[in-house]
Every structure is written in structure tokens, then in C-alpha cells.
Amino acid sequence: MRKIVFLFFSILILFTLYASDTFAACQISAPDSARYNSQITVTVDQVPSPPTDQMPGLSVRDSNGSEIGCYPLPWPNATVVGVGLPSAGTHATLRVEMRECTSALCYSCGKFISGPDCTKMVNLTGAPPPSPSCSVAVTQSQIKVTTQNLSCAEIGYCFSVLNPNGFSESTQCKYWGGQCNGSMVVDFISQVGWKSGTYTVEVRKPGTHGDLVTSCGFYYTAPGPSPLPPTGCDDPDAIPTAIGCINVKSPEGFVGSILTLAIGIGGGIAMLLIIFGGIQILTSAGNPEKIQAGKELITSAIAGLILIVFSVFILRIIGVEVLEIFK
């Protein structure tokens, strides 16, 4: 029994020593110095062999110790092209760490578990780049967004166009793909429903709720309908005629136009009759017959004018309520 226990602990110690040797033998090959916000190639020799629920990753940290990126490392050796360096600070620290593996195929580093003693410091040289910024060029059918001084430590960025009410109209995510130069250009095609107003472009880090990096605005003018040739009428559905503007788009509009003209003509005739009756009374020279004829003419004209004024109301009562013609 003692021999079995001794053999078990011996195997466990040997396994632990072998794992320690593997961790200790991990080496990082990278340049000693590089420019701010640039990308470098990193080679890791003797990558630790992880358990089934873990994975090794190359963590990149700024001079404050904050992680700005993590790259999965395949066992036993790995070369990572395009490792992004920070945009500020004095140096970047490359460190191999063990991470959780969230799926059978891990394409990104999971939660931090532990880190072997395998690090390298890269000094940052040159002048730190200015803060990220963006600008927008607008045409009738295209919105072109150009960003500068983006961090190469990020795998990419997401661009969103927000309408004047603050709601997203369109979002595009773009990744470096090749060598990072700090700038990205994204084209948006204006949609049919876009209205005229001030829009905002937000540039964020990738993710569902990525941190805002920079933003810029632009004014969009929506294309209007083709103007119709002028007709000389206030009603766009009407056409000019010798007696005025007539609506010809629908029977109801046509009847309405005719009634409007008829009421106007009838009112004008009534006013002329009233004037004529007044002149007849003034020139009667006391003749009772001419005075009576003038009064009757004025009375008839006023009655007709009242009938014209209330014609629409009377037509509604007779035609709609009584005869039900226009229902």
C-alpha cells in the first residue's frame, strides 16, 4: 500500500515539475521598442499545454497594468501577427496567461485564471497620437465617414448613424484585416425613409455596448418629390379655364368647383340687381310705380343673395338628409 501511495505522489510531483518547466520555458520574442499605436509580430515558444477547460492567451497591458487586448495561443508554439500596442503610457507588457475556454473552439480569450512567468516589456517610442476624431462628407446618396487616430489595439470599430431623435438608422462594424494605420473609412447609403435634419455618427469599440470612442455630426437634406409644372391655380388638382380653376381629379372635386363658380357669379348678379334697384328708386322722381318696382327688385336680390349664402347648408339638408343623394 505504501508503494502505491509513494508512486502516486511521485507521478504527481513529476507532473507538477514538468508543468513548471513548461511554464518557465515559455519565451516571448518581440521587439524591445516600437512606436505608439503600432502593430508588432510576437512569437511565443513552448506555449503551455492547457487543460480541457483552459487556454493560453497573450495579454497586452499598458503601463497602468490595464489589459488592452488578448490573443489566443495555439500549443506548442505560436506567432501572432498584428498585436496592437497602446496609444499612451511609456511601455506595453506582453504576458502569457491561462484563460477559461468558453467553447470547444476558442477564438478569443476567456476569463483570467493564472499567468506563468513569461513576460516581455516593449518600450513605446515617438510621440503619442492625438485623440481619435472623425469627419463626414455628405452627398445626396452617400454618407462617407473618415476616422483618424484609432487605437490599433482594438480589432475594429462599429459605426452608427443616429437620427435627430437619437435612434440608430444604420450600423456597420469594420475590422483592420491588414496592417493598422489608425484610420478607417466607412460609407453609408442613405435610406428612403431618412428625413432632413441633423444626424450623429458614433464610433464605438466592438461589442453589444461598446465604449464610445468619438462622434461627429452632419446635416442631411432628404430629396423632395419632383415639382409639378405651375398651373396658375391654388389647387394642384385644378386646371385653369376661361371661367376659373376647375378641379378635374374627381367627380366630387369637379362639382365643388362648378358650385363655387356658380355661387360667386350668383352673388355678383345679386349685388348688381341691388345697385340697379337703388338707382331706379333714386331716379323715380316720386313715381310710385317706379319706387315699388325698385323696392321689389332690391327685395328679390337680397332674398336671392341669402339663398346663395345658405345654399351649401340647404343642399346638405335636401340632398343628404332628405333625398340621400350624396351618401
Summary of the structure (lengths in Angstrom):
residues: 327
radius of gyration: 43.4
end to end distance: 107.2
largest distance: 155.2
contacts: 888
relative contact order: 0.08
helix: 28%
strand: 34%
